[in-house]
């Protein structure tokens, strides 16, 4: 049987190990890395800036929250738009790129975070402590979250589409 190691993303092998079937069933490490770079670029320069701008002028887009972490290298606040995952006194995020996500690496260095959430027509900041849940099934967590917050379904679909290494993050909000 052909191994994926050494094969480019354009090579094909059948399930029986013969040439012919696309490798999309088994994405290569290079493919995953390229996908991560493309998605990161699109988020940083195309998708996130308008959402951050709306938060900055006091408009909270429905279905979004703003996560503030402390930069692990700079010590400065870093803000990232995330899907609204507030359920009671907790906030749930499924990180698309797992441990490779900048905000996840910041959480590892400093788990105290803030979230800017919609509160009626306005927004307000909530403080909390983030926990990475490596043992949690992120896809099952998304299904659970979709049942709790039906509006989160489109965000969950985007995370699954663009994600490379899903990871569940739970933020316990301060009382």
C-alpha positions as CSV (number, residue, x, y, z in Angstrom):
1,X,0.0,0.0,0.0
2,X,1.3,3.5,-0.8
3,X,2.0,5.7,2.1
4,X,0.9,9.3,2.2
5,X,4.4,10.3,3.3
6,X,6.3,11.6,0.3
7,X,3.2,12.0,-1.8
8,X,2.2,15.5,-2.9
9,X,-1.3,16.7,-2.4
10,X,-1.9,16.1,-6.1
11,X,-1.0,12.4,-6.1
12,X,-3.8,9.9,-5.9
13,X,-4.1,6.4,-4.6
14,X,-7.1,4.1,-4.4
15,X,-8.4,2.5,-1.2
16,X,-6.6,-0.7,-2.3
17,X,-3.4,1.3,-2.6
18,X,-3.5,1.7,-6.3
19,X,-3.3,5.0,-8.3
20,X,-6.6,6.6,-9.1
21,X,-8.6,7.8,-6.1
22,X,-8.2,11.4,-4.8
23,X,-6.3,11.9,-1.5
24,X,-9.0,14.2,-0.2
25,X,-10.1,11.4,2.0
26,X,-6.7,11.6,3.7
27,X,-5.5,15.2,3.6
28,X,-1.7,15.5,3.7
29,X,0.1,17.5,6.3
30,X,1.1,19.9,3.5
31,X,-2.5,20.3,2.5
32,X,-3.5,21.0,6.1
33,X,-0.7,23.5,6.5
34,X,-1.7,25.3,3.2
35,X,-5.3,25.4,4.3
36,X,-4.4,26.9,7.7
37,X,-2.3,29.7,6.0
38,X,-5.1,30.6,3.5
39,X,-7.8,30.6,6.2
40,X,-5.6,32.6,8.6
41,X,-4.9,35.2,5.8
42,X,-8.6,35.5,4.9
43,X,-9.6,35.9,8.5
44,X,-6.9,38.4,9.4
45,X,-7.3,40.7,6.4
46,X,-10.8,40.1,5.0
47,X,-13.3,38.6,7.5
48,X,-12.3,39.9,10.9
49,X,-11.6,43.6,10.3
50,X,-15.2,44.6,9.5
51,X,-16.5,42.7,12.6
52,X,-13.8,44.3,14.8
53,X,-14.7,47.7,13.3
54,X,-18.4,47.2,14.2
55,X,-17.4,46.3,17.8
56,X,-15.2,49.4,17.9
57,X,-18.0,51.7,17.0
58,X,-20.4,50.1,19.5
59,X,-22.3,47.9,17.1
60,X,-22.4,44.2,18.1
61,X,-23.1,42.0,15.1
62,X,-25.7,39.3,16.0
63,X,-24.1,35.9,16.6
64,X,-20.6,37.3,17.4
65,X,-18.5,38.1,20.5
66,X,-15.1,39.7,20.9
67,X,-12.5,37.6,22.7
68,X,-9.7,39.5,24.4
69,X,-6.6,37.6,25.4
70,X,-3.2,38.9,26.5
71,X,-0.5,38.5,23.9
72,X,2.0,35.8,25.0
73,X,5.0,37.8,23.6
74,X,3.9,41.4,23.8
75,X,1.7,41.4,26.9
76,X,-0.7,43.6,25.0
77,X,-4.5,42.9,24.6
78,X,-5.4,41.0,21.5
79,X,-8.9,40.9,20.3
80,X,-10.4,38.2,18.1
81,X,-14.0,37.9,16.9
82,X,-15.6,34.5,17.7
83,X,-19.0,33.0,17.4
84,X,-21.4,33.7,20.3
85,X,-21.2,30.7,22.5
86,X,-22.6,32.0,25.8
87,X,-24.7,29.4,27.7
88,X,-25.4,30.5,31.2
89,X,-22.2,31.3,33.1
90,X,-20.0,29.7,30.5
91,X,-18.8,30.6,27.0
92,X,-17.9,27.9,24.5
93,X,-15.6,28.2,21.5
94,X,-14.5,25.6,19.0
95,X,-11.1,26.8,17.8
96,X,-10.7,26.1,14.1
97,X,-6.9,25.6,14.3
98,X,-6.6,24.2,17.8
99,X,-3.2,24.8,19.4
100,X,-2.0,26.7,16.3
101,X,-4.6,29.5,16.8
102,X,-3.0,32.7,18.2
103,X,-5.7,33.2,20.8
104,X,-5.3,29.6,22.0
105,X,-1.6,30.0,22.4
106,X,-2.3,33.3,24.3
107,X,-4.7,31.4,26.6
108,X,-2.1,28.8,27.3
109,X,0.3,31.6,28.5
110,X,-2.5,33.5,30.4
111,X,-5.9,31.9,30.8
112,X,-7.6,35.1,32.1
113,X,-9.7,36.6,29.3
114,X,-12.4,39.1,28.6
115,X,-15.4,38.8,26.3
116,X,-17.4,41.6,24.8
117,X,-20.9,40.3,24.5
118,X,-24.2,41.7,23.3
119,X,-26.4,42.9,26.2
120,X,-29.7,44.1,24.7
121,X,-28.8,46.8,22.1
122,X,-25.5,47.5,23.8
123,X,-22.5,45.4,24.7
124,X,-20.4,44.9,27.8
125,X,-17.2,43.2,28.9
126,X,-17.2,40.0,30.9
127,X,-14.1,38.6,32.5
128,X,-13.4,34.9,32.8
129,X,-11.0,32.0,32.9
130,X,-10.4,30.0,29.8
131,X,-9.8,26.2,29.8
132,X,-8.7,24.1,26.8
133,X,-10.6,20.8,26.7
134,X,-8.4,18.5,24.6
135,X,-10.5,15.4,25.7
136,X,-13.8,17.0,24.6
137,X,-15.2,16.1,21.1
138,X,-15.4,19.4,19.3
139,X,-18.0,18.2,16.7
140,X,-20.2,16.9,19.5
141,X,-19.8,20.2,21.4
142,X,-20.9,22.1,18.3
143,X,-24.0,19.9,18.1
144,X,-24.8,20.5,21.7
145,X,-24.1,24.3,21.3
146,X,-26.4,24.4,18.2
147,X,-29.2,22.9,20.4
148,X,-28.5,25.5,23.1
149,X,-28.1,28.4,20.7
150,X,-29.8,27.7,17.3
151,X,-28.2,30.9,15.9
152,X,-24.8,29.3,16.3
153,X,-25.4,26.7,13.5
154,X,-23.9,28.8,10.7
155,X,-20.8,29.6,12.7
156,X,-20.4,25.9,13.5
157,X,-20.6,25.0,9.8
158,X,-17.9,27.6,9.0
159,X,-15.6,26.3,11.7
160,X,-16.0,22.8,10.4
161,X,-15.4,23.9,6.8
162,X,-12.3,26.1,7.5
163,X,-10.9,24.3,10.5
164,X,-7.9,22.1,10.5
165,X,-7.6,20.9,14.1
166,X,-10.7,21.6,16.1
167,X,-10.3,22.2,19.8
168,X,-12.9,23.0,22.5
169,X,-12.4,26.0,24.7
170,X,-14.6,26.7,27.7
171,X,-14.6,30.1,29.4
172,X,-16.0,30.2,33.0
173,X,-17.4,33.7,33.4
174,X,-16.9,35.5,36.7
175,X,-20.0,36.1,38.7
